[in-house]
């Protein structure tokens, strides 16, 4: 989706554009916490016996779950949590492409 509302998705049978238009806007601190959670989870997968990483993952999980965004009626569905993870992964990938 580009600023004028036009979709750049070349697959006309895709729901990508309609899904992007419906995507929620999460608070930046919530997206950042999810990005840190993903990085920590990935690091723990490579070093499974690291207590420091397990504790960090628990802290971030708590921070994400208790964020005020989830107390609003609009942010209670599991689809919202899935969308948060998707947006965090997309931000990570975008950052990696810019750094390369």
C-alpha positions in Angstrom: 0.0 0.0 0.0 1.4 3.4 -0.9 0.4 6.8 0.5 -2.3 7.4 -2.1 -4.0 4.2 -1.2 -2.8 2.3 -4.3 -1.7 -1.2 -3.8 1.7 -2.4 -5.1 0.8 -6.1 -4.8 1.1 -7.6 -8.2 -1.0 -10.6 -7.3 -4.5 -9.4 -8.0 -6.0 -12.5 -6.2 -4.3 -11.6 -3.0 -5.9 -10.2 0.1 -2.6 -8.5 1.0 -3.8 -4.9 0.2 -7.1 -5.3 2.0 -5.3 -6.8 5.0 -2.8 -3.9 5.1 -5.6 -1.4 5.0 -7.2 -3.0 8.0 -3.9 -3.4 10.0 -4.0 -1.9 13.5 -1.6 0.8 14.5 0.1 -0.3 17.7 2.0 2.0 20.2 5.7 2.2 19.3 6.8 0.9 22.7 4.6 -2.2 22.3 6.0 -2.9 18.9 9.6 -2.4 20.2 8.9 -4.8 23.1 7.7 -7.4 20.6 10.8 -6.9 18.5 13.0 -7.4 21.5 10.9 -10.5 22.5 11.5 -11.9 19.0 15.3 -11.2 19.1 15.5 -12.7 22.6 13.5 -15.8 21.5 15.8 -16.3 18.5 18.9 -15.9 20.7 17.5 -18.4 23.2 16.9 -20.9 20.4 20.7 -20.8 19.6 21.7 -20.9 23.3 18.9 -22.9 25.1 20.5 -23.0 28.5 21.0 -19.3 29.0 19.2 -18.2 32.2 19.7 -14.6 31.4 17.8 -15.0 28.1 15.0 -17.0 29.7 14.5 -14.2 32.3 14.6 -11.5 29.6 12.0 -13.4 27.6 9.7 -13.7 30.7 10.1 -10.0 31.4 9.3 -9.0 27.9 6.3 -11.4 27.8 4.9 -9.7 30.9 5.6 -6.3 29.6 3.7 -7.1 26.3 0.8 -8.8 28.0 0.3 -6.0 30.6 0.6 -3.1 28.1 -2.3 -0.7 28.5 -3.1 -1.2 24.8 -4.6 -4.6 25.6 -7.0 -3.1 28.1 -8.9 -1.3 25.4 -11.8 -3.1 23.9 -10.2 -2.8 20.4 -7.1 -4.7 21.4 -8.4 -7.9 22.9 -8.4 -10.4 20.1 -5.8 -13.0 19.3 -5.8 -11.6 15.8 -4.4 -8.3 17.3 -1.6 -10.2 19.0 -0.8 -12.0 15.7 -0.8 -8.7 13.9 1.6 -7.2 16.5 4.0 -10.1 15.9 3.7 -9.6 12.1 4.4 -5.9 12.3 7.3 -6.4 14.6 8.8 -9.0 12.2 8.2 -6.7 9.2 10.0 -3.8 11.0 12.9 -6.1 11.8 13.2 -7.2 8.2 12.9 -3.6 6.9 15.7 -2.6 9.3 18.0 -5.4 8.2 17.4 -4.5 4.5 18.3 -0.9 5.2 21.5 -1.9 7.1 22.6 -4.2 4.2 
